[in-house]
Amino acid sequence: MANINRLKGKNRIQHTYNAGHQIFVYPFKMIWLQRDERDTKNSVYFSIWVGKRNIRKAVDRNMVKRRTRAAIQNYKTLIKDELQQSYDIILIYAGKNVMDFNPIEKSIYTLLNKLIRHSK
């Protein structure tokens, strides 16, 4: 059973970004890294990035982050039930416009399913 937390720490984020595996489903690029076996918490750590180059207004960037976090919360049971190891996940928003909640939710679902298939 996995807990969902925020990915923090410069070194941990940098290591995940440099050594992680990548999956792209528009509008997100997901970089994920399985944690060591010593981490027995079975937790999933997320970090959400929305670039200033793609979305200029901070209000819009924050809206995309909120919608992404809400989509992750909707699939919390899927994450807890299916992922048996600990993961660090970085979600990078690659879209040029602010999207509604439904397309964001669908892409998060697709990304999580790909991660679950890869983990088995």
C-alpha positions, 0 to 999 in steps of 0.5 A, a space after each residue: 500500500 503506497 502513500 502519496 507525498 510531495 517530492 522534495 529536496 534538490 538532490 533527490 529531484 536532480 537524481 530522479 530527473 537525471 537517472 529516471 525513465 521517461 514516458 510522454 502522454 500529451 500534455 505531460 512528460 513523466 519522469 519516474 525512478 523506483 526507490 531503493 529496496 531499503 525504503 520500506 514505506 512504499 510511498 509515491 512522491 510527486 513533483 509537478 512542473 509547469 514551465 513559464 515558457 509555455 504558460 506565462 501567467 502564474 495564475 494559469 500555472 497554478 491552476 494547472 498544478 491544482 488540476 493535476 494534483 486533483 487528478 492524482 488524488 482521484 486515482 489515489 486508490 489505484 496508486 495505493 493498490 497497484 504500486 508495491 514499490 516506492 517511486 519518485 515521479 516528476 510530472 512536467 506539463 508540456 502543453 502550451 495552453 491551460 487545459 480543462 480538468 478532463 483531458 488532464 485527468 485522462 492523461 494522468 490515468 494513462 501515465 499511471 497505467 503505463 507505470 503500473 504495467 512497467 512495474 509488474 
